[in-house]
Amino acid sequence: MKKSLFLFILMVCSINAFSQVGIGTATPDQSAILDVSSTTGGFLLPRMNEVQRDAISNPAIGLLIYLIDGTQQCLQVYNGTSWENIYCPTANEVPTATNVFISGTLNVSEVITGTYIYQDAESDIEDVSLYQWYRADDASGTNEIAITGATSTNYSISASDDGKYLSFGITPIASSGALTGLEVKSNYVGAVGVVNSNAVRINEFHYDNAGTDVNEFVEIRITGNLGSQPSNLSQYTVALYNGSDQTSYLTETLDNLIQTCDASNCYYVWESIAIQNGGPDGIAISGPSGLIEFLSYEGTFTASNGIANGVLSINVGVFETSTTNTNAAIERSQAGAWSVSANANTKGAENSL
């Protein structure tokens, strides 16, 4: 009996001795049931999202948690009927993009670049941001469409953009914190143009053959299909030159010539004309910016008037004679070399060389 009483007294004393708990301290404050002391760490409440919080069965009044759900973060207490926010820290801000611009030449086949400045209030570094190029009918963005596959900072302008306006869009993405910002677009720029890269040359001609000269012609070739030809062909003039007095004796503009086109070139044929037989004679072509070419056959000479005035001709290096076939022609290869096609000219079509 004495032994049992001693154990009971010891138990009561133990309970009283440990009614205050100290963590990190041997002398907990008298006013605290729990005294946590540390200079290297903090007190960490249970962290959970709304689903986990709402799954707590019969939460006690005063129960504390720290809610983290998406971008929402709050210290909450259960007040007996609902969870109440005690404190919600300032929300992490999403990244932004500023100074969104387009640089480069706005012509078909050119590559342009979208530029921007990435910013984040919490200094979260940029992850892989999203890019999108847009096309519209005017600078106001009328009939705007997102260009399929145009999702990098660089964009190669296509033929579909001719006459259109372009914009670059950036959706900034952060590597941490609040991740996705709002898309920011540059102003629309344009209109997109087409560089006139048409190469113009004298391509084929026939001037002499056996018997009475027949089928005489000059062919001019301009690169590009029908839709990309110069808009004003009257600005291009072909002139025939007589080497004996170095003067032009016949001229015509391309708008009055027979035009045929394939996928790569258009051909302008001047026929039913009488061309001098050489020794030497020449052919010249000019355009809006002046003389393009002045060629001659059976020698060279300097023109004394007309579109090639004062220019020394370039000899094609081959010639026809009084024994040449009536269907023959002097043709130019793709690389620019001249030769005689002995039996069949190719006027109005790609040369056979």
Buried (B, 14 or more C-beta within 10 A) or exposed (E): EEEEEEEEEEEEEEEEEEEBEBEEEEEBEEEEEEBBEEEEEEEEEEEBEEEBBEEBEEBEEEBEBBBBEEEEBBBBBBEEEEBEEEEEEEEBBBBBBEEBEBEBEBBBEBEBEBEBEBBBEEEBEBBEBEBBBBBBBEEEBEEBEEBEEBEEBEBEBBEEBBEBBBBBBBBBBBEEBBBBBEBBBBEBBBBBBBEEEBEBBBBBBBBBBBEEBEBBBBBBBBBBEEEBBBEEBEBBBBBBBBBEEBBBBBBBBBEEBEBBBEEEBBBBBBBEEEBBBBEBBBBBBBBEEEBBBBBBBBBBBBBEEBBBBEBEBEBBEEBBEEEBBBBBBBBBEEEEEBBBBEEEBBBBBEBBB
